[in-house]
Amino acid sequence: MNRLLLLKSAKTKPDLARILGVKPSALTHCLYIVKPENQYVQFEIPKRNGGKRFISAPSGMLKTLQSSLSDLLLDCLDEIIFLKFPDSEITRPKAKNSLFLKVKCSGSETKQPSLSHGFERKRSIITNAMMHLGKKHVFNIDLENFFSSFNFGRVRGFFIKNGNFLLEPEIATVIAKIACYNNELPQGSPCSPVISNLITHALDIKLAAVAAKHSCTYTRYADDITFSTRKESLPSSIAKSDNHTFVAGKVIRNEIVRSGFSINESKTRNQYKDSRQEVTGLVVNKKPNTKKEYWRLVRAQCNHLFNTGEFKETINGAEVSGNIHRLEGKLTFIDQVDHYNRLRQGEKLNPKYHLKKDAIRKSNPSIRRYLHTSRETTFSKFLFYRWFYGNTKPTILTEGQTDNIYLKSAIWKLAANFPKLATGKSATEPYKALTRFFKYNERTRYLLELFGGGDYLRDFVDNYKELFNAYKAPKPSHPVIIFVDNDSGPNNLINKVKRVKGIEIFPAGVGLADIRQSEFVHIFCNLYLVLTPQGAGSSETDIEYFFSDADRLREHKGKRFNTVADRDEVNDLSKEAFATHIVKTQKGIIDFSRFTHLLERIEKVIDHYNSIK
C-alpha cells in the first residue's frame, strides 16, 4: 500500500503512530502528557535584509514526530504529483537523484508541476528562478506573516476536506496537534513548510490560472510570489502602477485575501529587463546567477581567512567576527548555482570528469584544476583550508565511506579508552567525537580531487605541500591522517610517500624499506600516513581483518559478509551493507577489541603532532 492510501486508511491514533514509525504510547506521551507547548526552544536569528526572525524549534520526541510527519507528507505529495503528472520530469527515476530538477519553462510540451518550489523535493530557489529567465517584466509579491496565517483549525480542516486526503477527523486533529504551536505553524518546525505548501496549493492554482490567461508565468517559493511576462507591459489584473510604484492588481489581491493571506506592500516591486531582475535572491536576466556584490564580499572574506585565519562580517549593521560555517554556506550556495549552470551546458565543461579520462586529455595529468572557474578555485581553496589547514579537529581520510563507518563505530564503542578521539556518553554529558572523517562526494572529486581510493590519495599527497603553502594564516592546530589498508590496494600511495623528502617513520628504527611495519609516518607538516597493523607473519591486512569471525558472519536478510577476494555479489553481503546494517546499527554489541591497535596509532599521531606544532 502506498503512503497516501495508508494515511487515508488510518482511523485511530495508534494507526497514525504506526505510520509515523513510533509506538502509540510514545505518541500519547508526547502529545498529551509532556504536551507540545513544553517541547519548544525559542530564539532569534538575523534576517539577510535586516531585522530578526523568530524561531520556535521543537526538541525531543516532538521533533522526531514532526520530522516523520514531514517525510510522510512529502511522500504523499510525490504520489499525488505522479498521479496528476505521470509524464513530467519530476516523476522520472533519473530525476530522483538529481541535485536540482531541470524544470522546463512555460511552453513545454509536457505539463510540469512547477508552481511551488520552496521546501519541496527536487525543487529549489534555482528551479524557481529558472521559470523567469529572460522576461521583460518580473513582478514580486511577499505574503505577510506567512506561517502565522495557518492556525490549528485551518490545518485540521485542510486534511479533513481536501480531496487528496479526506482524513478522519481524529487523524487530522492529531496531525494539527503535532504541527501547531501557539495556534500557528511555527518557523523552525520540520513539518511547517510541507503543510503550508499543501494548504497554499489552492491559491497557487488560482493565481497560475490568472497568469496563464494573460500570458504570464507564475511561481511561489514559500511566501515569495513571482509573476513574469515577455509582454511590453504587465497586465492590469496582475499589477498596476500607483504613483510610480507597482501594486498587485485587483484580481490577484482578491484571490490572496480570499485565501487567508495578506500582502506585505513594502516588498512589492516590478523589475524591468534593462535593470537587474532578481527572483528569490538570484539574478534572472539571462541565467540564474548570484549577485556580483555578494560574490565579491564572499571572496574578500575568504582572502582574509586564508591570510589571517579570521574574517569579519556585518550582521544587523554591526561588524562581528566571521563564522566559518556561514561562510561555507555562502560558498556552497554560489557553487550550487554555478554547478546547475554547468549541468545545463552539457559536455562542454563536464563537472563529473573521471581521473584517468582527464589525465588523457591533459599532457600534465598531475594538474587537473584547469577546469575550475575562479569561483570554483576559491571554493576549492576554502574546502582545503576548512578540512586540512584550519581544521578544528584531527581530520581522518580513509579509502571510502565504509572505513569511516567502521572507525566511527569503534571510537564510539571504545571512547572511554581513547579520550583523545572522543568523550564517552555519561549521565551528565553526551557523547562527543573529537575527530572528523572526510566524506567523499561528487563535488569533492571535482573541487578537491578527492574521492577515496589509492590513486586519489596518492595525488593528494603529491599536491599537499604546494596547496598547504598557499596559506599565510597561523599554522594548523590538528593533524590530517590518511588511514589505509596494509595490502596491495594503496601501493601507489605508499610508493609516493616513500619518495617524499624528509619523511619520518615511527617507531624509530623502522627503515624506508619496511615502511609497512610502521605505526605511522609523518609526511609533511600536519600530514600523516597510518596503515593497518600487519597480520601474523607480516601478512597483508585490510580493516575488515580486525572484526571477529562471529561479527563478520552476522546475517542481514539471509546474507553474510564474506572476506574472500572473490566475493559472490548475489549470495554474499556487500561491504556497504555490512558497514551499514551490521556494524553501524549493531555497534553496541560488536566486538571492537582488535580495533584498539588501529585507534592507538591514531592517538600516537595526535600526540606526535602536539609535540611538534
Buried (B, 14 or more C-beta within 10 A) or exposed (E): EEBBEBBBEBEEBBBBBBBBEBEBEBBBBBBEEBEBEEBBEEEEEBEEEEEEEEBBBBEEBBBBBBBBBBBBBBBBBBBBBBEEBEEBBBBEEEBEEBEBBBBBBBEEEEEBBBBBBBBBBBBBBBBBBBBBBEBBBBBBBBBBEBBEBBBBEBBBBBBBEBEBBEBBEBBBBBBBBBBBBBEBBBBBBBBBBBBBBBBBBBBBEBBBEBBEEBEBBBBBBBBBBBBBBEEEEBBEBBBBEEEEEBBBBEBBBEBBEEBBBEBBEEBBBBBEEEEEBBBBBBBBBEBBBBEEEBBEBBBEBBEBBBEEBBBEBEBEEEEEEBEBEEBBEBBBBBBBBBBBBBBEEEEEEBBEBEBEEBBEEEEEEEEBBEBBEEBBEBBBBBBBBBBBBBBEBBBBBBBBBBBBBBBBBBBBBBBEBBEBBBBBEEEEEEEEBBBBBBEBEEBBBBBBBBBBBBBBBBBBBBBBBEBBEEBEBEEBBBBBBBBBBBBEBBEBBBEBBEEBEEBBBBEEEBEEEEBBBBBBBBBBBBBBBBBBBBEEEEEBBBBBBBBEEEBBBBEBEEBBBBBEEEBEEEEBBBBEBBBBBBBBEEBEEBEBEBBBEBBEBBBBBBEBBEEEE
